[in-house]
Amino acid sequence: MLSRKLPSRLAYVPTVVENEGGNRERTFDIYSRLLRDRIILIGRPIDDVVANLVVAQLMYLAADDPEKEIQIYINSPGGAVTAGLAIYDTMQYVRAPISTVCIGRAASFGTVVLMAGAKGKRFSLPSASIHMHQPLIGGKGLQGQASDLDIHAREIIRIRTVLNELIALHTGQPLERVERDTDRDYFLSPEEAVEYGLIDGIIEQTRVPVLATPK
């Protein structure tokens, strides 16, 4: 296995060399190799760049085979709501079933992506952490006229309503409970996330999912 340097937060990205028969070899960076197996990794905060990459991969895989399952592995603190909604909407748009797996943590919009997988195909590893909260105001604070601040405040409330309705839709929880739970930071273990309806099971070391008990 080799490594090549990239001008990004990741100093090195591993590459994989595969023998294609005879004396022919082909080199892939690890993410491209995973993509060949229809695996997408979200391992960074979700911003416009990350969202565009994930959307592009989803659209490519959906065009390549609209019926074959896509897997998304999530280890992300969340990020920008608009960027996350681009990923969410694309997940709902493509016809291919999408399985989601939380590794490490799924926080904020990372949790929304996690719960947006196909019903029965949303999982977590045993030690992962899952977190929900209401939308936050980005940047170092808003400045401007009172009318401008009021516009931003109303938009935050609108986005909060949208996200709470999505959580209620995918978990089956009453909207009133979701609104109460997301009013402040709300942390869940994988077992609690199964009970809440955010995921459908926990993948143990045997790699056999421990499924939620049918209600």
N, C-alpha and C positions, 0 to 999 in steps of 0.2 A: 504494500500500500504506500502511495506517495502522497505528498501534500504540496499545494501551490498557494502562494501568498495572494491575498486579495485586499484591496484598499477599502476595508470596511471594519465594523466592530469586531468581526471574526478575523483574527490574524491569519489563520490557516483553515482551509476547507479540505478535508481528506478527499483523495481521489481513488478510484477503484479501477484496476486494470483487468479486463476480461479477455480470455482467449476465444477467438471466433473461428478457430480451426486453422490448421496449417501453421504458418508463421505469422498469422494476422492477430493483432491485439487492438483492443479499443479501450480508450480511457474515458471515464466519466467522473465528474465531481459527484460527491455522495448524494446530493439532492437530486441530480439528474438521474442517478441510478435508482433511487427510491421512486422517482416519478415513473420509471419504466414499469414498476410494480404497482402503479396507481396509488402511491403513498405521498401525501403532502404533510410537511412538518411546519407548524407555526410555533417558532421558538423564540420569538422576540415580541416587544410591544407592538401593538397593531396600529400602524400609521398608514398614510396613503400609499407609500411605497410597498409595504408588506401586503396591504389589501390588493393592490394591482397585481402583484406577483401571484397571490393565491387565486384571485379571480381568473387570471390568465391560465393557470394550471388546471383549474376546474373546467374551464371552457374547452381547453385542449383535450382533457381526458373524456369529457362528455361527447365531444365530436369523434374521438377515436373509437369509443364504444359506448353508446348511450344507455346500455343495459347493465354493464359490468360495474361492480361495486368500487367506490373510491373510499380510501381511508384517510382521515385527517387526524394527526397526532398533535396535541395542544400542550404547550408548556409556556404560558404567556401571562403577563400581568394585566392584560387588556390594553386599552388605548383609546384612540379617537372613536367616538360613536359613529360618525358618518363613514369612516373607513370600515368599521366593523359591520355596519349595515350593508355595505357593498358586498362583503363576504356572505353575510346571512342571506341576502336576497338572491345571490347567485346560487347558493346551496339549495334554495327552494326552487330556483328556476330550472336547474339541470334535471334531467330525467333519471340519471344514474343514481342508485341508492348510495347514500353517504354514511359511512361508519365513523364515529368520532371517539377518540380515546384521550383522556387526560393523563399526562405524565408530568409529575412535579407539581404543577399548579395550573388551575384555570381561574383567573380572577377577572372581575368586571366583565368586559365584553368577551374575554376568553371563555367565560361561562356561557354566554349567549351562543357562541359558536358551538360549544360542546353540546348544549341541549338541542341545537338545531339539526343534529343528525337524524337519520331515519329511526323511527320508533322501533325499539328492540335492538338497535345497533349503536347505542351510546354507552360508553364504558369508561372506567377509571382504573388505574393501577392502585394497589392497596394503600400506599403511603401518600397519595396525592392530596392536595388541598384545593377546595372549591369555594369560591367567594362571590357574593353579590353585593351591590350597593346602588344607590341612585347616581345619576350622571353628575359629574363634577365639572365645574367651570375651569377651562384650560387656561394656560398662560400664567402670568404673575398677577392676575387680577384685572378686572375691567375698570376702565376710566372713561369719562365722558358725561354728557348731559343726562339728566334724570330720565328723560324720555328714551334715550338710547339704552340705558341700563334696564329700563322696563321692558323694552323689546327683547333683550337678551334673556331676561328672567322668564318671560312668557315662552320663549323658545326652549329653555331648559325644562320648564314644566311640561311642554308638549312632548319633548323627547322622553322624559321620564314616564309619561303616560304610555307612549308607544312601547317602550321597553318592558314596562310592567305587564302590558297586555300580551306581549310576546311570551314572557315567562309564564303567565297564566295559561296561555294556549298550549305550550309545549309540556308543561308539568301537570296540568289538570287541577292546579291549586286555585282556590277562589281569588279573584282579583284583590279583594280586601286584605287577604293574608299576604299576598305578594307585596302590596303597597306598604304594609306594616313591616315586613321583613327586610325590604330594601331601603327603608328609611335611614338606616345606619348600616355600617359594615356587618355583614352576615356571613360567617364562616361555617362550612359544612365538611364533615369527613365523608369519604366515599359512601359509607353506610347511610349516613344522613342524606346524602345527595340522592341515593336510590329511593329512600323513603319519600323524599320531597318530589321526586319525579324528574329531576334534572338529568339523571342517567338511568340506564336500565340494568346495569350489573357491574361487578368488579372482576377484573381479570387477575386471577391468582398466579402463582409461579408456574402452575401447570399449564398456563395459557388457556385454560378453559374458563370462560366467563361464568361468574356466580350471578345468576339472573335474579331480578327482583321477583318477589312472590306475587303471583297474579292476584289482583284485588277482586 
